[in-house]
Every structure is written in C-alpha cells, then in structure tokens.
Amino acid sequence: MRIATLVLLATLGSQAVAADTQQLAAEGAALIPPFQQQLLETVKAAMQSGGPVKAVEACQLLAPQITSQHSKAPWTVGRTALKLRNPANAPDAWERQVLEQFAARAAAGEPIAELKHAEIVDGEFRLMKAIPTGEPCLACHGQQIKPELAAVIDQRYPQDQARGFALGELRGAFTLRRALADQP
Ligand code: HEC
C-alpha cells in the first residue's frame, strides 16, 4: 500500500514535470519566429540597399544586437552551429551533442525544419530548433560565394567555416535557455 502510494506520487510528480516542460517548450518556441523574422528582414534590407558586402557588415553589427533584444528575461535566445562564422556563437558541450543528434536525424531522413530537442539540464530548461539552409542564405553560406564577398567574410571572420552549404542542408540551430522557476 505504502509503495503503491509512493509510486502514485512519483508518477504524478513526473506528469507535473512533463506538463511544465511542455508549457516551457511552447513558450520558448514562440520566441523563435519573431527573432528569425527580424534577422531575415535585416539581412534582406541590407542586401537590397547595399549589396552582399554591406549585408555582411550589417550582419556582423546587427545580429548580436538582435540576439540580445530577443533575449527577454528569463529567456536567453541565440544561434549556434557546428560550422561557425562568428566564434561567439560556438556551441557548449550540450549544444554540440544536440547539433550532432540533429545531423544524424537529418541524415536518417527527418525533415530539418521539424528537428527540435528540449531538455532540463543543470536546473535550466533548454530548447534547440534546427535551421535549414534556405535559398537566400546561399549568397553568404553557399558553395559559390562571389570572390568580392568571400574577401570581406575572410577579413571579418578569419576562421570562418560557415560556407559550402547546399540548399536544404542543416545550417545550425536556434538555442534557448531559461532558469527553472521555483526550484523545490
Ligand atoms: C549577407 C550575408 C549573410 C546571409 C545572406 C546570411 N548570413 Fe548567416 N551569417 C552571416 C554572418 C556575417 C554571420 C555572423 C554574424 C553573427 O551571428 O554574429 C552569420 C551567422 C549565422 C548563424 C550563426 C552561427 C554562426 O555560424 O555564427 C547562422 C545559424 C546563420 N548565419 C544562418 C543563416 C541562414 C539560415 C541564412 C538564410 C536565411 C543566413 N544565415 C543568411 C552572414 C549571412
């Protein structure tokens, strides 16, 4: 009887955690589209007004600003990848493992746009969502970057690895985290 009660309590407890986790995942996922949208609009506007070279300059200046604007307490948002352009976006050990998992799942045929992973890690709720390489990304991350543009990327990101991507390939991921409220 006692054991049964404990099992019941344990089950209820894990259901509560599961429900919370689902809510946090939904809350986090809702932060991604406006962040993504603003990045896209910024790069498009810079491309239209000054061409790709100016757009790289705009990206270097504005992507970190847009990222901090969209990090609204308690959430922190960002982007990361296995092949990096900005070293400040380097994955930590957990993110690296999730990126590798996404690459394996993509190789096994899962659509990249649907790859997501959420987990509680060291008292934090963490969520990642894969980013596919779209058509507008190829100018700066593709296999045939214009020489003039490649020169600017080389100059601003001497360790750049974020090129050579094909349309539809896994480019990286959005990464979000927040402390868990009211830890018992
Ligand atoms: C005008 C050139 C340009 C275009 C177009 C562009 N990017 Fe980037 N991208 C950059 C630059 C510059 C950075 C580094 C800026 C930063 O995040 O600090 C970057 C960084 C990133 C990062 C962060 C990880 C890293 O390597 O630092 C991801 C993910 C990314 N781009 C994905 C995309 C996707 C997806 C598209 C298409 C929707 C795209 N980019 C279009 C220039 C570009």
Boltz pocket constraint, residues with backbone or C-beta under 6 A from the ligand:
constraints:
  - pocket:
      binder: B
      contacts: [[A, 40], [A, 43], [A, 52], [A, 55], [A, 56], [A, 59], [A, 60], [A, 63], [A, 64], [A, 79], [A, 80], [A, 81], [A, 83], [A, 84], [A, 85], [A, 86], [A, 87], [A, 89], [A, 131], [A, 132], [A, 133], [A, 134], [A, 136], [A, 137], [A, 138], [A, 139], [A, 140], [A, 141], [A, 162], [A, 171], [A, 172], [A, 173]]
      max_distance: 6.0
